Amino acid sequence: MTEKNQEFSEKNMNENNEYTAESIKVLKGLEAVKKRPSMYIGSIDLRGLHHLVFEVVDNSIDEHLAGFCSKIKVLFHKDNSVSVIDNGRGIPTDIHPEEKKSGVEIALTVLHAGGKFDKNTYKVSGGLHGVGVSVVNALSKYLKVQVKQKGKLFLQEYECGNPKYDLKIIGDCDERDTGTTITFLPDDKIFTELIFDFNIIANRLRELAFLNPSLEIIIEDERQEPHHEKIFYYEGGIKEFVEYLNKGKEFLNKNVIYMNKESNGTIVEIALQWNNSYNESIFSFVNNINTHEGGTHLTGFNTALTRIANNYVKKKKLSDINLSGDDIREGLTAIISLKVQNPQFEGQTKTKLGNSEIKGVVDSLTFDYLTSYFEENPNVAKIIIEKCINAYQAREAARKARELTRRKGALNGSGLPGKLADCQEKDPSKCELFLVEGDSAGGSSRSCRDKKFQAILPLKGKILNVEKARLDKIFKSQEILNIITALGTSVGEEFNINKLRYHKIIIMADSDVDGGHMSCLLLTLFYRYMVKLIENGNIYLVQAPLYKIIKGKNSWYIKDDNALTDLLKEIGNDNLVIQRFKGLGELNPEQLWETTMNPNVRTLKKIAIEDAVESDRMFSILMGEDVEPRKEFIMSNAKFVKNLDV
């Protein structure tokens, strides 16, 4: 049945100040989606734009889970519309007995209508919000749906969510040829960004291909010449997912450990492999949704791991220590993938699994399988447990270093680093901390800042690359200690975002290669040990100018080489004086304020995590010990570099 959405105004009174039925506005069909799009897709920026693609792809994935789809293609057209093509059964084209409309039109115009609500059609379905293709239709300027079914090719087109005509047959096709093609153009009156990012979409499609073995997913971009295309197909499923994430690293167990179990309709798959790094990379999924807030499945997995490790240590009489979960998970890469018929999601972003019965299922599978694995592979078990013990010892050393740091802060009467030029404002929401590369730029920024709300912490030289170091080494780095102390949050297991002293943490580095390296080192620190700061939107990169252009009495600043090229195309280089800055230290205080620190004119880039899996992999590749994956990444992306600063 068609769902009517009612929206109550805050205090919409009639002339007699009475709250009556007349005050209630009824939004029929898809009007509610158009009026409040963020309620359905999260936002109207790039993330929401991409969500439209994923909603359509999720329907095709559901067909694969039901056993009827082996191939999905996502195609970006030159006008920035996008097509999603699958070889599933096709959206039903027959007339619904109650609605008196085709199944296609119902799916595209009625909220919460679809096969995923009928467990006889789809036992398990993906898609986080379950709002489906009707929301995509509502938020599209134009949408076309083609269905191959019963030897016929069906077509229907929509404008702003409204059908232009009834579903019609436009041709014949092979009886065995079935599937759905949906092409849509996002509404430019709704979205603030309209250009799809190929890489962000591709990363999610790769993830879906890993999670759904033997499903071929193709992404092609007609906006580029020649067309950019990637094909994802993994028969090994999540085993290959772990191998992909661990590529180039030194393994402790050569072969990926894989286990699975079905219990009361719930399917659990786990793949894991330890490596020689100091970071854990554990990702959990439920019905293809990345449950980055965890939940009962992750709790069951972690609990079992810790119990297994401590049982092994005691049984083999290796030590009398008590290992923590952090110790056993150091260097562990794992994928936990569940197919659950009725998932209950919780948390701020609805990506935390709440089904209580799942914890025991995952716990028992992990404990039983790994207990047997350790017994059958004593050499591998010994190497893994030795790494766990080393991690415990490093954690204890870090704890002692942390306590020593606290005591030193208490003895000298201040917990803040001496190099910090703090601000006067005490409300963290109004405060900014600039992490400035070099003492020279630090001195300039200190003299030109607004002391009321802007604090300056100069950083001398390159900070420690935390990707290659345990926490105990981090507490021996004075520059990192200065950052941790200034922020007030601590790090790792003691991290507390409620103690954050500045809600804007701004990395201010040079625009050259060295400045880029410094920014990467700082971002690695935040990602590995204070990731909540990124998730909470507290980390920014300042866009420092690379050039100053002077023409007569006029002057202006240019941020990079691309902007300079565009400028020269418009006015040429006649009578222009072009000054290139090698670093922030070359800017005098007035220039520094004018270009990078004045909130009214500066350009800041907020750091966000669009894809947790790919972010983790990229930090490992770019900042890790292994050279070969980094070299491979540079070589494969060299063709995209337009301007190289060497």
N, C-alpha and C positions, 0 to 999 in steps of 0.2 A: 504494500500500500504506500501511496505517496506520503512522505513525512512533511508536516507543516512545522516550520520553525517560528517560534514566537519570541519576540524581543520586547522586553519591558523597558520603557524609558525610566530615568531616575525619578522624576516627579512630573510626569506629563499630565497636568491637570486641565480640565475644561474651564470654561469661563466662571463656573461656580466653585472652582477649586475642589471639585469632586474627582476621585480616582475611579473611573468607570471603564467599561469595556471599550469605549471609544478611544481610551488612552493607549490601548494595546495595538501595536503594529504587527501585523501578521506577514511574515516573509515566506512566500510560497516558492516551491521548487528549489532552484539554486540561488535565489536572491540572497539568502543568508551567507552563502560562501562569498559572493561578490562584495557584500557589505563588510564582512569581517574575515578576509582571507587568511590572516595570520593564525586564526583559531584552528584552521584546517591544515595548513602547510607549514606553520611555524613562523614564517617571515615572508616579506615581499622583496627581499634582496636576492643575492646570488644563491644563497642556500635554499630559499623557497623556490626559486626558479628551477634549480636542479631537482628539487623534490617532485616536481611535475613529471620529470622523466622517470624517476624511480617508482612513482605510483603506477605508471603504465607498465613498466618492466615487471613490477611485482605480480601483476595479473598473469603475465607470461610465465613467470617462475612458478606460480601456483599450478599452471597447466603441466609444467615439467614435474612438479612434485606428485601430481596425480597420474603421471605416466604417459602423458599425451603430447609433450613438446620436447624436441631435441635441439632446436636451434632458435636463437633470438638475435635480431640485428637492430642496432640503434644507428640511425642515419641522420646527420646534421646537414640541412640544406643551406644554399647560399643566402636565402632570405632569413636565416636563423630559425626557421621552423624545424621540427624534428619528427622523424618517423620511427615508430617501434613496430617491428615486424616479427611475427612468430609463426611456427607451424603447428600450433595446438589445434584444439577442436573448433575454435572460432566461437565468438560470442553468439548465443542462441538467436536465431533469426525468426523463429516462429512467434505467433501472437500469444501474449500472456492472457490467460483466461479471465483474470479479474481486471487488469489494467487496460485491456483491449489495445495494447501497443506491442510492438516487436520487442523481443528481449534486448536487442541492441539499443533501442531508444530508452528503455527503462534503465539499463546500465549506465547510460550517458546523461540521464536527466534526473534520476532519483537518488538521493543520498542513502547510504547504507542499504543499497540493493545490489545483490550479486550472489554468485554461487558459493562464496566463502562462508556465508551464513548458513549453508545447508551442508551438514557433515557427510551426507551421502554423496555430495559432489566433490568437496575438498575436505579430506580428513585433517589436513594441516594446511594452513595458508600463511604467507608472509605478509609484509606490509605493516608498518608500525601503527598507523592511525585507522586503517580499515575503511577509509573514506572513498578510495578507489577513483576510477576514471571520471566519474561524474564531477568531481572537484576540478580535475584537469580541464574538462569541458567548460565549466563555469568561469575559469580564469584564463580562457583562451579567446583570442580575437576570432580565430577560425579553427575548426577541427573537422577532419574527414576520417571516417571509419570505413574500411573495406573488410568484408568477411568472405572467405572461401568456405563453402559448406554445401553438401548435397549436390555437388556438381555445378553449382551456380556461384557467380560473383555478385555479392550484394554491396550496395553503397548508400551512405547517408552523410550529409554535410550539415555543419552547425555554424552559426555566427553568434558569438558572445553567449554560448550555451543554449541557444534556441535552434531547433531543427529547421532547415530550409525546406525540407520535404520529407515525406515518409520514406522508410527504408525501401529501396527498389533493387531489382535485378538488372544488372547492366551487361551480363555476359555469361558464358559457360566456362567451366574448368574441369579438370580431371576429377573424378569421384574421389580419388585417393588424396587429392590436394586440398588440405584444409589449413585454416589459420586466420589470424587477425592482423590487420595493419592499421595503426592509428597515427595520423599526422596532425600536429597541432602547432599553432603559432601563439605564444603567450601574449596576453593583452598588455600593450604598452601603457594603458591608462591605470594599470594595477601595479605592475612591477617597476621597481626603481632601477633594476639592472636586467638587461635583455639578451646579453651575449653569453651563451653556454660555454663553460670551460671544459675543453676536451679531456684534459688530464684528470680533473676531479671526477668526471663521469666514468672515465676509463678505469680509474682505480677501484671504484665501487663495483663495476661490472666484472673486473678481474676477481674481486673478493667473492662475488656471487658464483662465478665459475668454479672457484675452489670449493665453495660450500655445497655445490650441486654437481657431483661428478658426472662425466659423460654428457654435460650440457655445453653446446658450443655457443659462445656469445661473441658477436662481431660488433665493433664500433667503427664507423667510417665518417669522415668529415669532408663534405664537398666544398666547404668554404676555403680550403687550401688547395693549391695546385703544385704538384700532383696531390691527389686525395690522400689524406692521412688515414691509415687503417690499422687496427689491431684485432687479432683473433685470440680468444681465450678458450682453452679446452683442456681439462685436467681429469683424466681417468682416475688418478690416485686421490682426488678429493683433498681432504685436509692434511693428509700425509705430504702431498706436494706443496700445500700451503706452508707448512713448517719448513720444508726444504727451501722454499722461496725466501722466507724470512731469514733463514740461517745461512744463506748463500755466502761463501767466502770465509765463514768463521771456522774455527777449530772445534770439532765435536768431541764430546766426552763419550757419547754413545753413537757409533757410526750410523746405525740404521734408526730411523724414526720409530718410536714406540707407538703402536696404534691399538686402541681397544674400542669395543662398541657393545651395546646392550639394548634390548628392547624390554620395557616393563610397562604393562597396562596401557599400551598405545603410545608411550613416550620412547623415542629413539635417542640414545646418547652415543656420541662419537667423541673420542679424545685422541689427539696426536701430540706427542711431546718429544723434545730432544734438548739435552743440555749442551752448552757451548762454553768457551773459555772467557766470555765477557763477564762483566759485573752487574749487568742489568737483567731484570726479568721482562719478558715479552709474552704476556698471557692475554689472549683475547677470547672472549666468550660470545656465543651467538645463540639465539633462540628463534627458530623459524626464519633464519637468515638475517635477523636484526642484531646489530652489534650492541650487546648489553654492556656498555662501557661503565655503567654504574654497578655492575656485578649482580649479585642476587644469590638465591639459594643454591643454584648449580655451582657457582664459583666457590661459595662457602664449603660445600661438600667436597669439592676437589682439593681446596687448600687444607682442610682439616685432615683428609686422608693422607696427603703428602707429608705433612708434619708428623703424623703418627707413624707412618712407614719409616721415615728417616730415624726417628728416635728409637723405635723398636730395633732397627738394624744396628745402631750404635751400641745399644745395651746388650743385644744378643751376641754380637761379635766382640764385646768388651773393648771397644775402641777408645772410649773416653767416658767420663762421668758427667759431661756437660749436657745441657738440655737445649737442643737446637730449636730455633724459632722458625716460623714460616718463611721469614725473609731469608734465612740461611739456606734453606732447601731450594728456594726459588731463584737464588742468584744464578744467572746464566741460563735460566730455563726459558725455552720458547715453547709455547703450547697453544693449541687451538681446541676449544671445547664447543662443540656444536650439538644443539638439541633440536629435535622436532617434537613440539608439544601441541596436543590438540586444543587445549583451552589455557593458553598462557595468561597469567595475571601479572601485569606490569605495574611497577611502582616507581617512585623516585621523581625528581624534579623534571626530568625529560622523558619519563615513562620508558626508561630503558634498564630498569632493574627488575629481575624476575622475582616474583613473590610466592610462587607455588611451594608450599612447605614440604610436600611429598618428594620433591625433586632432590632435595639435599641428600636424603638417604640413598637414593638410586645412584647418584654420582659418587658419593662417598664409598659405597660398597664396591662399585665397579673399579674405581681407582685403587682402593686398598687391596682388593683381591688380586687384581692383575699385576700391579707393581710389586707386591710381595712375592709373587711367583717369579716375576721377571728378575728381581734381585737375587733370588735363590738360584735361578738357572744361569745367571750371568754374573758370577761373583767378581770377576775382574772389572767389569763396567761399574758394578755397584760400589766397589771399593773406591774407584776414581771419583764417582759422583759424591759419595759421602765424605771423602777427603776434602773436596772442594767446599762442601757444606761446613765442615769443621774450620777450614781456613776463613770462610765468611763469618763464622761465629767469632773467631779470634779478632778479625778486623773490626767487627761491630763493637766488641768490647773495648778495643783500642779507641774507636771513635767516641764511645760513651765517656771514656776517661778524658779524652781530649776536649770534649764538649764541657765536661764538668770543670776542667782546668780553666777553660776560657771563661766560664761563668764566674769563677772565683777571682780571676784577674780583673774582670769588669767590676766586681763588687769592691775590690781593694783600691782601685784608682778613682772610685767615686762616680764613674760614668760607664754606662753600658754601650755608649756610642763611639765609633772610631774617630780618632783625632783628625783625620783628613776630611771628615764630613762637615760641610757648611750647611747646617740645618736651617729649616724655615721657622717662622714665628707661629704660623697656624698650627693648632693642635687637633683639628678635626681631620682625620685621615682622608675623608672623601674630598677634601679641598686641596690636598697636598700632592706635590709632584716631586719625584726624585730623579735627577738626571745622572745616569752612569756615563761619565765622560772619558773618552779615550785620551790619555796623556795629561801631564801636569800643565802644559801650556794652554791647551783648550780649557782645562779645568780652571785655571786662573782667570781666563777671559770670561767664562760663563759665570764664575762666582761674582765678578765685578759688575756684570750687566743684568743679573737675574732680578726677579721680583722677590725680595727677601720674605715677603709675607707668606707665600705659598710654595716657592720653588727652592728645593734643596739640591746641593751639588756634591757628588762623590767622584773625585778623579781616580782613575785606575792607571796604575803604572805598568807598562809592558803588557804582554799577553797573559791572561789568566790561565790557570790549569785546565786542561782538557779533561773534564770529568767523565767522559765516555771511556777513558782508559785508566780510571782510578777508582778505588773503593772510597768509602766515606771517611775512613781514617786518614787517608792522604789529603782529602779535602780540608780537613780541620788543621792541616799543617800549612795551608796556603793563606798567607796574610790577606791578599787581595780578595779572595772569596770570603774569608772571615769578616772582612770589612763590609761586604755586601750583605751577608747573612745578618750581621749585627745591626746594620742600618735599617734593614727591612723589619726586623723584630719577629719574624715568623718561625725561626729555626728551620730545619730541613728534615727530609726523610720521614721517619715514623713520628717525630715530634713536631712536624709542621703544623702550624695553627694559623689559618688565614685571618682569623678574628683579631690577631695581634699585629696585622699589617699596618705600618705607620704611614704609608703613602699609597693611595689608590691608583696613581699613575706612576709607573716605573718606565722611564724613557731612556732607551739606549741611544747615546749620541756619539757616533763614531764617524770617521772619515768616509768619504764616498769612494775611496779607492779599494784595492784588493786587501790591504792590511786592515782597513776599517771593516770590510766585509768579514774577514777572519775573526776579528774581535767580536763582532755581532754574533757570529755563529757559536763562538765559545760561550758567550753569555746565554744565548738561547738554549744551548745544550745543558747548561747548569739549571736553568729554569725548567726545562722539559723533564730532566731526569730526577730532580730533587724538589722542585716546587711547582709541579705541573698545574696545580690549582690556580696559580696566578695567571697562567695562560687561559685556562678554561673560564676563569672569572673575568677575563678581559682587562687585566691590569698591566699587561706588557705592551710597550709601543716602541717603534723605531722612528727616529726623527729623520726627515728627508733633508739632509744637508745639501746646500748648493755645490755644484761642481764648477760653475762658471759665473762670472760677472760680466755683463755686456754693457758697454758704454757707447752712447752715440750722442755727441754734442753735450748738452747739459742733462740728458736723461740717462738713467742706468737702471738695470734690472738683473735679477738673478735667475739662472737656469739650473735645474736640478740634475740633468744627466745629458749624455751624448745624444740620445734620441730627441730630447726636447730642443737641443741646440740645432740638430739637423732640420727639424721642422721649422724652427725660427729662420734659419738661413734660406729655406725654400721660399718663405713668404717675403722677406725684405731684402735678401741677398746679404753680401758681407761688405758692401761699400760703406766707407766711413765708420766702420764698427771697430771698437777696441774690445778684444776678447781676452779676459783674464781667467786663467784656470787655477783653482785652488787645489793644492796638493793635500791639504788637511785643514781641520777646523782651527788649528793653531795659527793659520795665516789670516783668519778673520779677526779684525779688531772687535772689542766688546760691543760697539754699536752695531756692527754688521752681524755679529752672532745673535744678538737680540732680535734684530730686524728679520733675520732669515730662518732661525731655528727655535727660538725660545718664546717669542711673542705669541700668546694663544690666539690672537686675532688674525694672524697672517701665516703662521707656520703650517707645515704639512706633517701630520703624524700617521704612521701606519700601525693599526692595531694588529697584534699577532694573534691568530686563531688557529685551532686544529680542525681542519675540514675532514681529515681522514686519519683516525688514530693509528690504524695499521700501517699506512704508508708513511706517516710521520715517524713512527718508531723505526721503520726500515731505513728511511733516509738519514736519520741521525746516526744509525749504526754504520751505514756506508760512508758517509762524509766525514765522520769524526772518530770512527773506530780504528782498531789496530791494523786491520787487513787492507793491504794496498790494492789488491787485484780488483775487488768490487768497485772501489773508488775510481780506478783507472778505466774500468769498463763503463761506468756511469759517465765519466767525462768524455770518453770517445763517442758514446752513443748520442750525447747531447751537444757535441761540438758544432754540429751543423746549424743549431738554433742560435748560436752566439753571433750577434751583429757587431758589437763593439767590445774589444778585449783590452783591458788595462793590465799591462805587464811591467 
